[in-house]
Amino acid sequence: MPRSTSVRIVTELASRGYNAEREAVTLIAGADDPERAIERAVESVPDEALTLSAEHVRKSIDPDESDATTATHNPPVSGGNPGTSSETETTVPVETKGSGDGDAGVRPERSTDSELRSLAIDGDITGRSTGTGEYADFVRTFRDRYERLSKLLRSRVNHRPTEAVHAMAGGSDAAIVGMVSDIRSTANGHWLVELEDTTGTFPCLVMKDRDLAGVVDELLLDEVIAVEGTLAGDGGILFVDELHFPDVPRTYSPSTADRHVRAALISDVHVGSQEFAADAWSAFADWLHTEEAAAVEYLLVAGDMVEGVGVYPNQDEELDIVDIYAQYEQFAEHLKEVPGDMEILLIPGNHDAVRLAEPQPGFDDDLRDIMGAHDARISGNPSTVTVEGVSILMYHGVSLDEVIAELPEEKANYDEPHKPMYHLLKKRHVAPQYGGHTRIAPEERDYLVMEDVPDIFHTGHVHKLGYGKYHDVLALNSGCWQEQTSFQKSVNIEPDVGYAPIVDLDTLDLTIQKFR
């Protein structure tokens, strides 16, 4: 079925107040006269119904016509060209080129039974924000962070509260689980790390000649770690022998879907910018209508639907659309280009019209109404989305700037955005450090903790494509749909534009489709 036909049908039905099952749209599109089929179908729908079903359409058109439509528009499901990925953390999946000029004249069915699909959301702050910005709110947030992350460490060390360690005799073995409150070097080049728990603080010394000294430059303030070592003779300092992060267990085994189904994971569309890559987006949307993409049933977008207004100085000089609501209206039009039978989920980013402080709630009702194409699901940033049994941690990724700035270049850089993502997985927190570039909203619960290990960790924000496995978790930063801006040029970032990472949910293999 031509994409223009399906989009026109969905749009026309929406204008009349109806959603439609994907099979209903297919049946109408396959009719001899789709316009007349729409009129008949709408007339057959009961007054109280809000969704046009396939059964409504079948009752409204000739049986012969219905049979012919089903035979024509239900071709066999086939996948794309899946890559392969190793079980090691350093091997990345195979990259393949996509195509925007495939057989767009026929639109394959994406599932023979909608009941096979499932998409559940967890960790969404939307509608649950309670913070007022008071000091007590921040205390609750960091206490919750400490309690939840310390549980992941207590089974690995025989820890004592800092208050109890202060009372121990010099020379005793001791272990502490605490939040990093200070990191500084001594006059002799050793590292002094101060840890804080709910009872107090304690200084821990990492000697420069120890192997673990190389790990100190990975530490960020406010993250939770565990240390083991020996107390000095006077009991006033702990000489560190071992240092532990909450981390992903090396025995972790990801979940997979029970059938062959695929998801497209993208981010940073930036509609409204003069640099929005509209041609690449249209090529991507066209590809989604081809037989090659028949198994791609989910589209997950990790923030920055639009360019926004006033995000950085002189941004207005690079805007193609200067009104924020008009930007979202245009994004909705581009969203309509993708197949109407796809399950779509959107989370906000730092360019979107929500609060900057994380966790970010999902879009308000006005914006939800504007972006209502295909009944897109909307959640907060971050959120964990479980798609047919596969958990995908969706996070826009502003804290990646912080990690890249704080860690050595070989451990975290913009050209390999999956590497700083590895460190967030190791710390089990998407934004560990408070007080820097990443704004944190105080809540009763720290929504940024990775209490459960995701099967896939998906980010955006830095406009660079990067992917790899960390302890069998697929870490993916999905690039962008915006050409280089003047700001990016000033900081020497060459964006990766027009890439669509496609994940086979039954194997977690990754294929990169290119549409630029």
N, C-alpha and C positions, 0 to 999 in steps of 0.2 A: 504494500500500500504506500503510495507516495507520502512523504512526510508532510507536505503542505495540506494534503487531504485530511490526515489525522488531526493535525493541529487545528484546522478550520472546524472540524467536527467538534472537538473538545471545547474550542472557544465558543462556538455557537450554542452548544448545550449549556455551558457555564453562564452565558448571557441570559439564558432562560431559567437559570436557577437550579440546574441539574448537574450533579456529578455523573460519571458514567463508568461502568465496568469496562476493562480493556477489551473484552470479547464483544461487548456491545458496540464499541467504536469500530472494531474490525468488521463486524457484520454490516454496519451502516456503510463503511467505506467500500465494501465489496458489492454493494447493491448497484443495479444499473443506473439508478438516479439517487445519489446520496442525499441531495437536498430534500427530495420527496420522502426518502426513508426517514430523515430526521423528523419531518412533519408528522408522518404516521406514528413514529415511535413516541414522540411527545404526547400525541393524542391518546396513546394507549396506556400511558402511565397514570396510576391512581393519583388523586389530588394530594394525598398525604405523603407520597413517595418523594424522596430527595435524590435518589440514585437511579439512573436508568440502567436496568439490568439487561443481560443478553436475552433473557426470556421475554422481556417487554418488546425487544426488537424483533425476535422471532415471530411473535404473535402479530406483529404489525406489517410484516412483509410476506411475500409469497413463499410457501414451503420450498419450492424448487429453487428459488433465489437464495434462500437461507442455506440449503444444502451445498449449492455451488460455491457460496462464499466460504463455508467452512473448509471445503476441500482445497480451495485456492490459497487460503491465508493461514494454514496451519502446517508449514513446512517443518521438517525435522529440526530439532534444536541442535546447534553445533557451537562449539567454543571458538575462541580466537586462536592465537598461537602462543600457548602458555610457555613461560620461561621455566627455568629450573633453579632451585636454590639449595645450597648445601646445609647440612646440620650445624656447620661451624658458624661462629659469629663474624667471621671476616669475609666470607664469600657472599657476593651479591648475585641477585637473579639476572637472567639474560635479558638484554634490551632488544626490542624489535621495533621496526617502524610501522606506523599505522597507515591508514589510507583514508582520504576524505572523498574518494570518488568511486566507492564500491557500488554494488547493486542496490541503489537507494529506491528503486522502483517497487520493491516488495518489502513489506515490513513483517518480519517473523514474529510469531507469538513467543513471549518470553517464559511462559509457564503454562502448562496444561491445567493447572489447578492452583488458584490463588491461595488455597489453604496450606500449600507447601511453604509459603513465605512467612517469615516472622522477623520482626524488628522491635526490640525492647530497649528502653533508655533508662540508665541509672546515673545517679550523681548529678542531676540537673538542679541548679540553684533557682531556676525560674519559679517565682511565686513563693520562695522559701527564705528570702533574704531578711535577716532580722537585725543586722548590724547598724549601729548609729554612729560609729566612729569614736566612741568613748574608749578610754584606756582599758576598761574592763572587758570590752568586746575583743580587743587584741589579745588580752590574757587568755580568754576562753579559746580563741583560735589556736594559739601556740600550745596551750595545754592539751588541746585535742590532738594536734599534730604529734606532740611528744608521746602521748599515751598510745596512739595507734601505731606509730612507727617503732616505739620501744618494744611493743609486743613481738615484732618481727625479729628482734635482736636478743631478747631475754633468754630464749631457748639455746642460744649459741654461746653465751657467757654466764658465769656465775656472778652476776653483778650485785653491787651494794649501792644504796643511795649515797650521794656525796656527803650527806650529814654523817652517815655511819663510817665512811672512809676516813673522814677527818679524825674520828676517834680510834682508828686502828693503829697498831704499833708500827714503828718504822721497820722497813725490811719485809713487811708482809706482802703477799701476793694479793692483788685487788683487780677488780673489773668495774667499769662504770659505763652506763648507758646514758648519754646526755646529748643536749643540743649544743652545737658549736656557737659559742658567744664571742670568741676572740681567737685570732690566729696572728702570731707575730714571731719574728726571728730573734734569737738572742745575739749577744755580742760575739759569741763563738760560732755562730752559724747554725745552731740547733733550732728546732721549732717548738714553740710553746703554744699549745692548744688548750684553751679554757673551755671546759664542758659544764653545762648547766642542766640540772634536773629540777624537780618540784621541791627539793629540799635545800638547794644551794648550788654553789659552783666549786670546781676543783681544777687546778692546773695540771696539765699532762705534758711531759717533755718527750719529743721525738728526736733522738740523737741523729745527727747528720750522717753518721757512718752506717746507720741501719738501712736495710733494704727498703723498709716501708717509708723512709724519708721521701722517696719519690712519689708517694701517694698523697703527701700533704698538699702538693700544689693542685690536687683535685678537689680539695675541701672548699665548701662554701659556707658562709655564715648562715646560721639558723637551720642547717640540716642536722639530722639525728644520726649519730654513729655510736659504736661501742668500742672501747679500748680495754686491753688487758696488759698488766705489767706488774712492776714491783715498786713499792713505796720507798722513797728516800729514807735515810737514817732518821731524820727528824719527822718523817711522816707528812711533810708539807707539800710533796710533789710526787706524781706518779711517772716513773720511767716506762714508756710504752714499748711493749714487745709485739703486740698484735693490734691491728685496727680493722674493724668490720663495718661494712655498709649494710643497710637493710637488704638491698640487692634482689635480683631475680635468682631463685635457686637454679643451680646448674642441672638439676634433675627435672626442671619444668618441661612439660609436654603440652603444646597448644592443642586446642580443640579445633575440629574441622566440621564442615557441613556434611549432611548425609546424602547430598546429591550434587551433581555438577551445576554450580551456580556461581556467578561472578559479580564483583562489585567494582565500580569505578570510584577511585578516591582522588579528589582534586581539591584545590583551594585557591584563594587569591584571584578572583575573577576581575575585580576592580572596574566594573561597569561605571561609566561616567568620566573616566579618565580619557584624555586624548590618546593615550597609549594603549587603551584596551584593544586586544588582538581579536577583533570581531571575526575576521576571516578564519582564524584558527579555531575559534569557538564554533562557528558554523560547520567547519569540517568535522569537528568532534561530534556535533549533534547529528550530522549526516551519517557518520560512521555508526552511531548507535542504532540507526535504522537498518543496518545491513545484516545479512545472514551471519557474517563473522562475529557480530556483537550480540547474537541472539540470546546468549546465556548471561549477558550483563543485565541484571534485573534490579540492581541497587546503584544509586548515585549518592555519595556522601561528600559534602562540601565543608571544608574545615576553615571557614571564616573569610572575611573581606569580600562580601558579595559586590560591594560598590566601592568607589574611590573615596567617598565621604567628602566633607567640607571642613576646612580649617584644621586638618590633621597635622600639617607642617607649614612653615612660613612660605607665603607666595604660592600656595597650592592652587589658588583660583586661576592662576595663569596657565595651568596645565589641565583644566577641567573642560570636558566637552559638554557636560551637563552640570549646571551650577546649583540646581535645586536638589536637595537630598531626597525628597520624595519622588521627584522625577527620575533620579538615578535608580531607585528601587523599582519604579514602574518599568524602566527600560530593562533592568535585570530580569524582571518577570517575563517580559517578552522574549528574551533570550532563553529563559528556562522553558518556555513553551516549545522551543525548537526540539527539545529532547523527546523521546517517545513518551506518550501519555500513560503507558502501562508500567513505567518504572517507579520503584519506591525511592523517594528522595528525602534526604535529611540534611538540614542546614544548621550550622552553629555560627555565632558571630565572631568577628575579629576586631582588631583595634581601629580599623577604618569604618566599622559599622556604627550605626546610630544606637548604641547602647552604652552603658557606663564603661569607662576604661579599666577600672579596677577589677581584678579577677578574684573569684569566679564571676564571669559575665552572664547575666540572665539572657534568655532568648528574647527575640524581638517583641515589641509591644503589639497590641491588637491591630493598630493602624497598619503597621508594616507587615504583619502576618496576613492581613486582608489583601494587601498589594501583591504579596508573594504567594498567593494561594494556588498558583498553577499546579496541577497534578496532585493537589492535596499534600504538598510538601510538609514533612514533619519538621518541627523547629525545636531545638534544645539549646541549653546554655553551653558556655565554654569554661571548663572542659565538660565533657560527658562521655560515659561509656555506653556504646551502642552494641548490643548483642544481635548479630544478624545470623539467623539460622544456626545458632550455637557458637558462633565465632565472636569473641569479644573484641571490640575495636575502641581503643581509647582515642577520642577525638579531642585535640587541643590545638588552638590556633598557633601558639608558639612564640609569644612575645618574650618569654624568659630565655629563649635560645640566644638572644642578644646578650643577656647577662652572663650566661655560661661561656659564650665565646669570648667575651671581654675579660673574664676572670681566669680562665684556664689557659695553659700553654697552647700555642697554635697547633702543635702536632696532635693535641688531644681534642681540640674543638676549634673548628673554623667554618666559614661560610661556604667554602667550596665542597665540603663534605658534611652537610647538615645532619646526617644520621649519627655522626660521632658525638656531638653534644647531646643528642637524644639518648645515646647509650648511657651517658652520665645521669640523666634524669631517671632512667630506668634503674640504675644502680642506687640512686638516692631514694627511689620510690616516691618521688614528688615532682610535679611538673614545674614548680616555681619555688625552689627551696629558699632563695635569699631574699630577705625583706630589706627595703630601704634604698634599692637601686632604681634601675629603669622600670622594673616590673611593679606595677601598682597592685597591692593586695587589699582586698576588702575584708574587714574583720567580721566573721560570722561565728555562730555557736559551734559550727563544725567546720573543719578545714576540708573544703571540697577539692583541694588540689593534691591531696594524698593519694598515692596509688596503693590502696590497701590490698586490692586483688591484682594479680599480674594479668595484663592484657595479652591477647594472642597477637594483636596488631596495634602498633602505636603510630598514629597518623597526625602529622603536624603540617603547618604551612609557614606563613609570615615572612620567611627570609628569601622567598622567591628563587630558591635553588632546589634542584632535584637531587635527592640522595636517598639511598636505601641500603639495607643490610640486615643481618640477623645478630641479635644480642641474646645469648642464652636461649636461643630458639624463639625469641620474640621478633617479629618482623617490624623493623623501624623504618618509617617511610616519611620523607618530606616531599611534597608533590609538585613543587615548582609553582608556576603562576600563568596567568593569561593577560599579562600586561608587559609591554615592551619597556625598555630602560627609561626611567624618569630622570630628571635633572638631579634629584636628591640621590638616587642610586649611583648616578655617574660621579657625584661628588665624593662618595664613599667607596668608589671602585667596585661596585657590585654589578656584574653582568647577569641579568636574570635568565633563568631557564623557562622559556615561554612555549606554551602549547603542548605540554606533555600530559597524558592521561594514564596514570598507573592503574592497571587492571589486575585485581587479585582473584585467583581461583579459590573460592572459599572451601572447596572440598580437599584441596592440597596445600593451600597458602602459597602456591607458586605465583610469581609476579611477572607481568608483561608490561612493558612501557610502550604505549602507543604515542606517536609523534604527529602533530597536526600543524605545526608552524609552517 
